[in-house]
């Protein structure tokens, strides 16, 4: 790649992430050298000028795209040059192209292609006919065509059709025209969905889209993906309409095609050119551009869906840990029984069992006795109950048990999301971790551990299986996987990992480690005992200085020989930390955590040639709160007694619940009835909310009011707005969210699909759900 190309890429990325080209170049050099985003963000602030992990992730993504584009640009230039068709003007156009689409538009006339109708027309000698029509607009094209009848061209009509094919190909390869038409279509195009013939009954879940249309430019991700899913299932037809109301030959697109031929006169030649241009638009150009724009729409929708999933996953991974306490995990079931697993404060399995309190055995008393014995024997402090089938029944059984247990300090019961637990249970990793444990009991272990430390347990599950996305199965799985892996990496390194207790899957997410080194670290630890210092990592097989540099700052050793090993201070900066300690005249262990003493330190006094002010400030902050955990304090939702099923819900009920998923259209909340309710974006606050993440995130405990209950469709409408918020304001905010005119707006989509997920229909009008409240 040339220097000019690298400069162009650096400037483009700098403009996008709000940085300078110098910062971008510095980051690119580090990433190309094998550094990870977490390492660069945390320990190379001086080099990059303080670029954070979000900027660096965007930089890395855009770098890959732009490098691909530059490689394509070079290939196109080489191809046209080899054809001997390169000109200065063409080279300039290629150099200015800012997107892959622009590049391909310019390349289209020179791109090797299969034999086309236009090629056949030229082979039949009809090229001169087309040129004659262009040259003499006053001549009758039919009369001109009569002179081109031959053995291959039976009559004048066939000759004119061949000339029209040549015209259509020329317009379809006109990069300037294509750019204008594409822009026009983006501005005025509307996505139109209709029910396919005979599919209404079986496709009822898509009924919101049986007769639906909205602007291409503003169609939200969840509705686009719902329509595309409906099309894939044969329920819907989906198209992009452009200038649907315009008369034939009068649409702006058709006029633009005619203008490209300068067919503005009244002669028979101009008339023929206009008709041919309109035909070319309808038959050839429109079809091609619709495919392009539908692909763009899907990509835009997928990008937003992936972004939503990634943000929800981050919130879930960074949810508050309950901490190292003996925990009982219950994986509820009816016929197959409730699976029980007890783990100690470190997550080690100490007991397992299966109880049958429900049908068909109905051994409620026996189940409670077994649980009580396990609680007493193992000093259980927390009880994690999976939120699947029979969750509330199991919770009631536990609540009744806790009510009669002796003693003032009783275990705390918590409903825990079991998304992905079954995937983990059947995984090779689980089989290796618990070779002698039944698959069904492994799920109970996972439920218990994810209460103790969500991050440490969820890293064992493929991110896509955790279930906090919208339409995650409909998006590009490679892009989704790559994005989610980055989220997991950032979350793990933001929290830090205990080197002496972490599992191999957790260690594998640490910067610079990976699966093979993680296994090597665990094997070394098993063979030689706990690590006394971070430096001992260098004794691990295949773990060299580069991997140590990347990983060391994110690994913690509590109670080791070196106090700083318990912090996020990187070993390369220990000398700076010791100079700070020496200046304070205190023992390092006494100084760590003494905020008052550390706040008196002037960080500028410790800046040197290698470590600048950002690193010194980070060291001081870490000494002040060594090994600080960025996650919030643990808190649980208290489900209402007597509200265990959707049929128990009544409008007006005030409930507490846990946010399970945040989508573009609102937030799903678990209120303990086996079916998440939806707080539509228009119902999240008394003010207008554009992005639900401004108000809530996955794992938040919130208070909600029931607005509407549809038992048949398993849909629950909730609100977080106060009673004092006028209904008119609620309707206005919902309309604003949809991009509709405020005066006529009605609340947007309300849906609740499978537990914690967006339903396939995805666009039920929230106004319908709230008709009683709004009086509409």
C-alpha positions in Angstrom: 0.0 0.0 0.0 1.4 3.4 -1.0 2.1 6.2 1.4 -0.6 8.3 -0.3 -3.1 5.5 0.3 -2.1 5.3 4.0 -2.4 9.0 4.4 -5.9 8.9 2.8 -7.0 6.2 5.1 -5.7 7.9 8.2 -7.4 11.2 7.3 -10.7 9.4 6.6 -10.7 7.5 9.9 -9.6 10.5 11.9 -12.6 12.5 10.6 -14.9 9.6 11.7 -13.7 9.1 15.2 -12.8 12.7 16.1 -9.1 12.2 16.2 -6.0 13.4 14.3 -4.3 11.5 11.5 -1.2 11.2 13.8 -3.3 9.4 16.5 -4.8 7.1 13.9 -1.4 6.2 12.5 0.0 5.5 15.9 -2.9 3.2 16.8 -2.7 1.4 13.4 1.0 0.8 14.0 0.3 -0.8 17.4 -2.6 -2.9 16.2 -0.7 -4.1 13.1 2.1 -5.0 15.5 -0.2 -7.4 17.4 -1.4 -5.2 20.2 -5.0 -5.7 21.3 -7.6 -2.9 21.6 -7.9 -3.2 25.5 -4.1 -3.0 25.8 -3.7 0.0 23.6 -6.6 1.8 25.2 -5.4 1.2 28.8 -1.6 1.2 28.5 -0.6 3.2 25.4 -2.5 6.4 26.0 0.6 8.5 25.4 1.2 6.9 22.1 -2.4 7.3 20.7 -3.2 10.6 22.4 -5.8 8.9 24.7 -8.0 7.1 22.2 -10.5 5.0 24.1 -11.7 1.4 23.4 -14.8 2.6 21.5 -12.7 4.8 19.2 -10.2 2.0 18.7 -12.9 -0.6 17.9 -14.3 1.8 15.2 -10.8 2.5 14.0 -10.1 -1.2 13.6 -13.4 -1.9 11.7 -13.0 1.1 9.4 -9.4 0.3 8.8 -10.4 -3.2 7.5 -13.1 -1.7 5.3 -10.9 1.0 3.8 -8.0 -1.3 3.2 -10.4 -3.6 1.3 -11.6 -0.6 -0.7 -8.1 0.5 -1.5 -7.2 -3.0 -2.6 -10.3 -3.0 -4.9 -9.4 0.5 -6.2 -5.9 -0.8 -7.1 -7.4 -3.9 -8.8 -9.8 -1.7 -10.9 -7.1 0.7 -11.9 -4.9 -2.2 -13.0 -7.8 -3.8 -15.0 -8.7 -0.7 -16.9 -5.0 0.1 -17.5 -4.4 -3.4 -18.9 -7.4 -2.8 -21.3 -5.6 0.3 -22.5 -8.6 2.5 -21.6 -7.3 4.5 -18.7 -7.5 8.3 -19.1 -6.5 11.2 -16.8 -10.2 12.0 -16.2 -11.0 8.4 -15.4 -8.0 8.0 -13.0 -9.2 11.2 -11.2 -12.7 9.8 -10.8 -11.4 6.6 -9.4 -9.2 8.4 -7.0 -12.1 10.5 -5.7 -14.5 7.6 -5.2 -15.3 7.5 -1.5 -17.2 4.2 -1.3 -17.1 0.8 -2.8 -20.4 1.5 -4.6 -19.0 4.6 -6.3 -15.9 2.5 -7.4 -18.1 -0.2 -8.9 -20.3 2.3 -10.7 -17.2 3.8 -12.4 -15.8 0.4 -13.2 -19.1 -1.0 -14.7 -18.4 -0.1 -18.4 -15.0 -1.7 -18.2 -15.9 -4.7 -16.1 -15.6 -8.0 -18.1 -19.1 -9.3 -18.5 -21.1 -12.1 -20.1 -22.4 -11.6 -23.7 -25.3 -9.1 -23.4 -28.2 -8.0 -25.6 -26.4 -4.8 -26.3 -23.3 -6.7 -27.5 -25.4 -8.8 -29.8 -27.0 -5.7 -31.2 -23.6 -4.2 -31.9 -22.5 -7.5 -33.5 -25.6 -7.2 -35.7 -24.5 -3.8 -36.9 -27.0 -1.7 -34.9 -24.5 0.5 -33.2 -24.5 3.0 -36.1 -28.4 3.1 -35.9 -28.3 4.2 -32.3 -25.6 6.9 -33.2 -27.8 8.1 -36.1 -30.8 8.6 -33.9 -28.7 10.5 -31.4 -27.2 12.7 -34.2 -30.5 13.5 -36.0 -33.4 14.1 -33.7 -35.6 15.3 -36.5 -35.4 12.1 -38.4 -38.0 9.3 -37.8 -36.2 6.5 -36.0 -38.4 3.9 -37.7 -37.3 5.2 -41.1 -33.7 5.1 -40.1 -34.1 1.6 -38.7 -35.4 0.3 -42.1 -31.9 0.7 -43.5 -30.5 -1.8 -40.9 -32.7 -4.7 -41.7 -30.6 -7.8 -42.4 -30.6 -11.6 -42.1 -29.9 -11.1 -38.3 -32.3 -8.2 -38.0 -35.7 -9.2 -39.6 -37.4 -5.8 -39.5 -37.3 -2.2 -38.4 -38.9 -3.0 -35.1 -36.1 -5.5 -34.2 -33.5 -2.9 -35.3 -35.0 -0.3 -32.9 -35.2 -2.9 -30.1 -31.5 -3.5 -30.6 -30.7 0.2 -30.6 -32.7 0.4 -27.4 -30.6 -2.3 -25.8 -27.5 -0.4 -26.6 -29.0 2.8 -25.1 -30.1 1.0 -21.9 -26.7 -0.5 -21.4 -25.1 2.9 -21.8 -27.4 4.5 -19.2 -26.9 1.6 -16.9 -23.1 2.1 -17.0 -23.2 5.9 -16.6 -21.7 6.4 -13.2 -22.9 10.0 -12.8 -26.5 9.1 -13.7 -26.4 6.1 -11.3 -25.2 8.3 -8.5 -28.0 10.7 -9.0 -30.6 8.0 -9.3 -29.3 6.2 -6.2 -29.5 9.5 -4.2 -33.0 10.1 -5.5 -34.2 6.6 -4.5 -32.7 7.0 -1.0 -34.6 10.3 -0.6 -38.0 9.3 -1.9 -38.1 5.5 -1.9 -40.5 3.6 0.4 -40.3 0.1 1.7 -43.6 -1.6 0.9 -44.7 -4.9 2.5 -47.8 -6.8 1.6 -49.2 -10.2 2.5 -48.4 -12.9 0.0 -51.5 -14.6 -1.6 -52.9 -17.3 0.6 -50.4 -16.7 3.4 -52.5 -14.6 5.8 -53.6 -17.4 8.1 -50.2 -19.1 8.6 -48.4 -15.8 8.8 -50.5 -14.1 11.4 -47.5 -13.1 13.4 -46.5 -10.8 10.6 -50.0 -9.2 10.4 -48.5 -5.8 11.2 -46.9 -5.8 7.8 -49.7 -7.2 5.7 -50.2 -3.7 4.2 -47.3 -1.5 5.4 -45.0 1.1 3.9 -42.5 3.6 5.2 -39.5 5.6 4.0 -36.4 3.7 3.0 -34.2 6.3 4.7 -35.7 6.1 8.2 -37.1 2.5 8.4 -35.8 1.2 11.8 -33.8 -1.9 12.1 -36.3 -4.1 13.9 -39.1 -3.4 11.4 -36.8 -4.0 8.4 -35.6 -7.3 9.8 -39.1 -8.3 10.6 -40.3 -7.6 7.0 -37.3 -9.5 5.6 -37.9 -12.4 7.8 -41.6 -12.4 6.7 -40.4 -12.4 3.1 -38.0 -15.3 3.7 -40.8 -17.3 5.2 -43.0 -16.7 2.2 -45.6 -14.6 4.1 -44.7 -11.2 2.8 -43.7 -9.5 -0.4 -41.3 -6.7 0.1 -40.3 -4.1 -2.5 -38.9 -0.6 -2.8 -41.3 1.8 -4.5 -40.0 5.0 -6.2 -42.2 7.7 -7.6 -45.2 5.4 -7.3 -47.7 8.1 -8.0 -45.9 9.6 -11.0 -47.4 9.1 -14.5 -45.6 7.0 -17.0 -42.6 8.9 -18.4 -43.1 11.7 -15.9 -41.2 10.4 -12.8 -38.1 12.2 -11.8 -36.0 9.1 -12.3 -37.3 8.7 -15.9 -36.7 12.3 -16.6 -33.1 12.0 -15.2 -32.5 9.1 -17.7 -33.8 11.2 -20.6 -31.7 14.2 -19.5 -28.6 12.1 -19.6 -29.3 11.7 -23.3 -30.2 15.4 -23.7 -33.6 14.3 -25.1 -35.4 17.5 -24.4 -36.6 18.4 -27.9 -39.9 17.7 -29.6 -38.6 15.8 -32.6 -39.4 12.1 -33.2 -35.8 11.2 -32.3 -36.2 12.9 -28.9 -39.5 11.3 -28.3 -38.1 7.8 -29.1 -35.1 8.5 -26.8 -37.4 9.5 -23.9 -39.5 6.4 -24.3 -36.4 4.2 -24.6 -34.9 5.9 -21.5 -38.1 5.3 -19.5 -38.0 1.7 -20.6 -34.4 1.4 -19.6 -35.2 2.8 -16.1 -38.2 0.5 -15.5 -36.7 -2.7 -16.9 -32.9 -2.5 -16.3 -31.7 0.4 -14.1 -34.4 0.4 -11.5 -34.1 -3.4 -10.9 -30.4 -3.2 -10.4 -30.6 -0.2 -8.1 -33.4 -1.7 -6.0 -31.3 -4.7 -5.4 -28.4 -2.5 -4.3 -30.6 -0.4 -2.0 -32.3 -3.4 -0.5 -28.9 -4.8 0.2 -27.9 -1.4 1.8 -31.1 -1.5 3.8 -30.4 -5.0 5.1 -26.8 -4.0 5.9 -27.9 -0.9 7.8 -30.5 -2.9 9.7 -28.0 -5.6 10.5 -25.5 -3.1 11.7 -28.0 -1.6 14.1 -29.2 -5.0 15.3 -25.6 -6.0 15.9 -24.9 -2.8 17.7 -28.0 -3.3 20.0 -27.0 -6.9 20.7 -23.4 -5.8 21.5 -24.5 -3.1 23.9 -26.9 -5.4 25.7 -24.3 -8.1 25.9 -21.9 -5.6 27.5 -24.4 -4.6 30.1 -25.2 -8.2 30.9 -21.5 -9.2 31.2 -20.8 -6.2 33.4 -23.9 -6.8 35.6 -23.4 -6.7 39.3 -21.8 -9.9 40.8 -23.3 -11.3 44.0 -19.8 -12.3 45.1 -18.1 -15.3 46.6 -20.8 -16.9 48.7 -22.1 -20.4 48.8 -24.8 -20.6 46.2 -27.6 -23.0 45.3 -28.6 -23.1 41.7 -32.1 -24.4 40.7 -32.9 -25.2 37.1 -36.7 -25.4 37.2 -38.7 -28.2 35.5 -42.1 -29.8 36.0 -42.2 -33.4 34.7 -38.4 -33.8 34.7 -38.0 -32.2 38.2 -36.0 -29.3 39.5 -32.3 -29.7 39.1 -30.2 -28.6 42.1 -26.5 -27.7 42.4 -24.7 -26.2 45.3 -21.3 -24.4 44.7 -19.0 -23.0 47.3 -17.7 -19.4 47.4 -15.1 -20.2 44.7 -17.7 -21.8 42.4 -16.6 -25.4 43.1 -19.5 -27.9 43.0 -20.2 -29.4 46.4 -23.5 -31.1 45.9 -26.2 -32.0 43.3 -29.6 -33.4 43.4 -33.0 -33.5 41.6 -36.3 -32.8 43.4 -39.9 -33.4 42.1 -42.2 -30.9 43.8 -44.6 -30.7 40.8 -46.6 -33.0 38.5 -46.6 -35.9 38.3 -44.9 -36.7 41.6 -46.0 -33.7 43.6 -43.4 -34.4 46.3 -43.4 -30.8 47.5 -42.6 -31.6 51.1 -39.8 -34.0 50.2 -38.3 -31.3 47.8 -38.3 -28.7 50.5 -36.7 -31.0 53.0 -33.9 -31.8 50.6 -33.3 -28.2 49.9 -33.3 -27.3 53.6 -30.7 -30.0 54.3 -28.4 -28.8 51.5 -28.8 -25.2 52.8 -27.8 -26.2 56.3 -25.0 -28.5 55.3 -23.2 -26.2 52.9 -24.0 -22.8 54.4 -25.9 -21.6 51.4 -26.3 -17.8 51.3 -27.8 -17.3 47.8 -30.4 -19.3 45.8 -30.3 -18.7 42.1 -33.5 -19.8 40.3 -33.5 -20.1 36.5 -36.2 -18.0 34.8 -37.6 -20.7 32.5 -40.6 -23.0 32.7 -41.8 -23.5 36.3 -39.7 -20.6 37.5 -42.4 -18.8 39.6 -43.7 -22.1 40.9 -40.1 -23.0 42.0 -39.7 -19.5 43.5 -42.9 -19.9 45.5 -41.7 -23.3 46.8 -38.4 -21.7 47.9 -40.2 -18.7 49.5 -42.4 -21.0 51.5 -39.3 -22.9 52.6 -37.4 -19.8 53.7 -40.4 -18.6 55.7 -40.2 -21.6 58.0 -36.4 -22.0 58.1 -35.0 -21.2 61.6 -32.5 -18.4 62.2 -32.5 -14.7 61.4 -30.1 -14.8 58.5 -31.7 -16.7 55.6 -30.5 -17.2 52.1 -31.5 -14.6 49.5 -33.4 -16.0 46.5 -32.8 -14.4 43.1 -34.4 -15.1 39.7 -31.5 -15.5 37.2 -31.6 -15.5 33.4 -30.9 -19.0 32.2 -30.3 -18.0 28.6 -27.6 -20.1 27.1 -27.3 -22.5 30.1 -28.6 -25.4 28.1 -26.1 -24.6 25.3 -23.3 -24.6 27.9 -24.5 -27.8 29.5 -24.2 -29.8 26.3 -20.9 -28.2 25.2 -17.6 -29.8 25.0 -16.3 -27.4 27.6 -18.9 -28.5 30.1 -18.3 -32.1 29.5 -14.6 -31.5 30.1 -15.3 -29.5 33.3 -17.9 -32.0 34.7 -17.3 -35.4 33.0 -19.2 -37.3 35.7 -22.1 -34.8 36.0 -25.4 -35.3 34.1 -26.0 -32.7 31.4 -29.2 -31.5 33.1 -27.4 -30.8 36.3 -24.7 -28.8 34.6 -27.3 -26.2 33.8 -28.0 -25.7 37.5 -24.3 -25.2 38.2 -24.2 -22.6 35.5 -27.2 -20.8 37.0 -25.6 -20.7 40.4 -22.2 -19.5 39.1 -23.7 -16.8 36.9 -25.3 -15.2 40.0 -21.9 -15.2 41.8 -20.1 -13.7 38.9 -22.0 -13.2 35.6 -18.9 -12.4 33.6 -16.8 -15.4 34.6 -19.6 -17.8 33.8 -21.1 -16.2 30.6 -17.7 -16.2 28.9 -18.1 -20.0 28.6 -21.1 -19.6 26.4 -21.1 -18.6 22.7 -22.2 -14.9 22.9 -24.9 -15.5 20.2 -26.6 -18.0 22.6 -27.0 -15.6 25.5 -30.1 -14.1 23.8 -30.1 -10.4 24.4 -30.4 -9.3 20.7 -33.1 -8.6 18.2 -33.3 -10.8 15.2 -29.8 -12.0 15.8 -30.4 -15.2 13.8 -31.2 -13.0 10.7 -28.0 -11.0 10.5 -24.6 -11.8 9.1 -23.3 -14.4 11.6 -19.7 -13.7 10.9 -20.1 -9.9 11.6 -22.2 -10.6 14.6 -19.7 -13.1 16.1 -16.8 -10.7 15.5 -18.6 -7.8 17.2 -19.7 -9.9 20.2 -16.3 -11.4 20.7 -14.9 -7.8 20.8 -17.5 -7.0 23.5 -16.5 -10.0 25.6 -12.8 -9.1 25.3 -13.4 -5.5 26.4 -15.6 -6.5 29.3 -13.2 -9.1 30.6 -10.3 -6.7 30.4 -12.2 -3.8 31.9 -12.9 -5.9 35.1 -9.6 -7.8 35.2 -9.1 -11.5 36.0 -7.8 -13.3 39.1 -4.8 -15.3 37.7 -5.0 -18.0 40.4 -8.8 -18.8 40.2 -9.9 -18.0 36.7 -11.0 -20.7 34.4 -9.4 -21.3 31.0 -12.4 -19.8 29.1 -12.1 -16.6 31.2 -8.3 -16.4 30.8 -8.6 -17.0 27.1 -10.4 -13.6 26.8 -7.6 -11.7 28.4 -5.6 -9.5 26.1 -2.8 -11.4 24.4 -3.7 -14.8 25.9 -6.1 -16.8 23.8 -7.3 -20.4 24.2 -4.0 -22.3 23.9 -2.1 -20.1 26.3 -5.1 -20.1 28.7 -4.9 -23.9 28.9 -1.1 -23.7 29.4 -1.6 -21.2 32.3 -4.1 -23.5 34.0 -1.9 -26.6 33.4 1.1 -24.7 34.9 -1.1 -23.6 37.9 -2.3 -27.1 38.5 1.2 -28.5 38.4 3.0 -25.9 40.3 0.4 -24.2 42.6 -0.8 -20.6 42.6 1.3 -17.9 41.0 3.1 -15.8 43.6 3.9 -13.0 41.1 2.9 -11.8 37.7 6.5 -12.4 36.5 6.1 -16.1 37.1 3.8 -16.1 34.0 7.0 -16.1 31.9 7.7 -19.6 33.2 4.5 -20.8 31.4 5.3 -22.8 28.2 5.0 -20.7 25.0 4.1 -17.5 26.9 6.8 -15.1 25.8 7.5 -11.4 26.5 5.0 -10.1 23.9 2.1 -12.1 25.4 3.2 -11.0 28.9 3.3 -7.4 27.9 -0.3 -7.6 26.5 -1.8 -9.7 29.4 0.0 -8.8 32.6 -1.9 -5.6 33.5 -5.2 -7.4 33.2 -4.3 -10.3 35.5 -4.6 -9.9 39.3 -2.8 -11.8 42.1 -4.4 -11.1 45.5 -2.1 -11.6 48.6 1.0 -12.3 46.5 4.6 -11.3 47.0 4.2 -8.0 45.0 1.3 -5.8 46.3 1.0 -4.1 42.9 0.2 -7.4 41.3 -3.3 -7.0 42.8 -3.9 -3.8 40.9 -4.2 -2.8 37.2 -0.8 -1.1 37.3 1.3 -2.7 34.5 4.6 -4.3 35.6 6.4 -2.0 33.1 5.3 0.9 35.2 6.1 -0.5 38.7 9.1 1.8 39.0 6.8 4.9 38.6 4.5 3.5 41.3 7.4 2.9 43.6 8.7 6.4 43.1 5.2 7.7 44.1 5.2 5.5 47.2 8.7 6.6 48.2 7.7 10.3 47.8 4.9 9.7 50.2 7.2 8.1 52.7 4.8 5.2 53.4 4.8 1.4 53.0 3.1 0.5 49.8 0.5 -1.7 51.5 -0.3 1.1 53.8 -0.5 3.7 51.0 -2.7 1.6 48.7 -6.3 2.7 49.3 -5.3 5.9 51.2 -7.1 8.4 49.0 -6.3 11.4 51.2 -2.6 10.9 51.0 -2.6 10.1 47.2 -4.7 13.2 46.4 -1.8 15.4 47.7 0.6 13.9 45.1 1.3 16.1 42.0 1.3 13.6 39.1 3.4 16.0 36.9 6.4 15.3 39.2 6.5 11.7 38.1 6.3 12.1 34.3 9.4 10.8 32.5 10.5 10.1 29.0 8.6 6.8 28.9 5.5 7.5 31.0 3.4 10.6 30.5 0.8 12.3 32.5 -2.1 10.0 31.5 -0.3 6.9 32.8 0.8 8.6 36.0 -2.8 9.7 36.7 -4.0 6.1 36.0 -1.4 4.8 38.5 -2.5 7.2 41.2 -6.2 6.3 40.6 -5.4 2.6 40.8 -3.3 3.1 44.0 -6.3 4.9 45.5 -8.7 2.1 44.7 -6.5 -1.0 43.9 -8.2 -3.6 41.8 -11.4 -1.6 41.6 -14.3 -3.4 39.9 -16.2 -1.2 37.4 -19.4 -3.2 38.0 -22.3 -1.9 40.1 -23.3 -3.2 43.5 -25.5 -6.3 43.6 -29.3 -5.7 43.7 -32.3 -7.9 42.9 -35.9 -7.3 41.8 -38.7 -8.2 44.2 -41.5 -9.9 42.3 -45.0 -9.3 43.5 -46.6 -12.1 45.5 -49.6 -13.7 43.8 -48.4 -12.5 40.3 -47.0 -15.7 38.8 -48.8 -15.9 35.4 -49.7 -13.5 32.6 -53.4 -14.2 33.6 -52.7 -12.6 37.0 -51.8 -9.3 35.5 -54.3 -6.4 35.5 -53.9 -2.9 34.0 -52.7 -0.4 36.6 -50.6 -2.9 38.6 -47.3 -1.5 39.9 -44.5 -4.1 39.7 -40.8 -4.4 40.0 -38.8 -6.3 37.4 -35.4 -6.7 35.8 -34.6 -5.4 32.3 -33.6 -8.5 30.2 -33.1 -6.9 26.8 -33.0 -3.4 25.2 -34.0 -3.0 21.6 -34.3 0.0 19.4 -38.1 0.2 20.1 -38.0 -0.2 23.8 -37.0 -2.5 26.7 -38.2 -6.0 27.7 -38.7 -6.5 31.5 -39.0 -9.7 33.4 -41.8 -9.2 35.9 -41.9 -12.9 37.0 -44.8 -14.2 34.8 -42.7 -16.3 32.3 -43.3 -13.7 29.6 -41.3 -10.5 29.4 -43.3 -7.3 29.1 -42.4 -4.5 26.7 -41.8 -0.9 27.8 -42.0 0.8 24.5 -39.5 3.6 23.9 -42.3 6.2 24.2 -43.1 4.8 27.7 -39.6 4.8 29.2 -39.7 8.3 30.7 -41.9 11.4 31.0 -39.6 13.0 28.5 -39.0 12.2 24.8 -36.5 9.3 24.5 -34.8 8.6 21.2 -32.5 5.8 22.3 -33.8 3.4 25.0 -30.2 2.9 26.2 -30.3 6.5 27.5 -32.7 5.3 30.2 -32.1 1.6 30.9 -29.7 -1.2 30.3 -29.9 -5.0 30.6 -29.8 -6.0 34.3 -31.4 -2.9 35.6 -34.1 -3.3 38.3 -37.0 -1.0 37.4 -40.5 -0.2 38.6 -43.2 -0.5 35.9 -47.0 -0.2 35.6 -49.1 -2.6 33.6 -50.9 -0.9 30.7 -52.2 -3.7 28.6 -52.4 -7.5 28.7 -53.1 -9.7 25.6 -53.2 -13.2 27.0 -53.9 -14.8 23.6 -50.9 -13.3 21.9 -48.7 -13.3 25.1 -48.1 -9.6 24.9 -47.7 -7.4 27.9 -47.6 -3.6 27.6 -45.7 -1.8 30.4 -44.9 1.8 31.2 -42.3 3.6 33.3 -44.0 7.0 32.9 -45.6 8.6 35.8 -49.4 8.9 36.1 -48.9 12.7 35.7 -47.5 12.4 32.2 -50.4 13.6 29.9 -51.6 10.9 27.5 -51.3 13.5 24.7 -47.6 13.9 25.4 -47.2 10.1 25.4 -48.8 9.9 22.0 -46.7 12.8 20.7 -43.5 11.2 21.9 -44.4 7.9 20.3 -45.2 9.6 17.0 -41.9 11.5 17.2 -40.1 8.2 17.7 -41.6 6.8 14.6 -40.8 9.9 12.6 -44.5 10.6 12.0 -46.0 14.1 11.9 -46.6 15.0 15.6 -50.1 16.3 15.1 -51.3 13.1 13.6 -48.9 10.7 15.3 -49.9 7.6 17.1 -47.6 5.5 19.3 -45.3 3.1 17.6 -44.8 -0.6 17.6 -45.6 -2.7 20.6 -44.5 -6.3 20.7 -43.4 -9.1 23.0 -42.1 -12.2 21.4 -40.4 -15.2 23.0 -39.0 -14.7 26.5 -36.6 -11.7 26.3 -36.8 -11.5 22.5 -38.4 -9.3 19.9 -41.3 -11.2 18.3 -41.4 -12.0 14.6 -44.2 -9.6 13.9 -42.3 -6.7 15.5 -44.5 -3.8 14.6 -47.9 -3.9 16.5 -49.1 -0.4 17.0 -48.6 0.7 20.6 -51.7 2.8 20.2 -53.8 -0.4 19.9 -52.3 -1.6 23.1 -53.2 1.6 24.8 -56.5 2.5 23.2 -58.2 2.6 26.6 -55.7 5.0 28.0 -55.5 7.3 25.1 -59.2 7.1 24.2 -58.3 6.4 20.5 
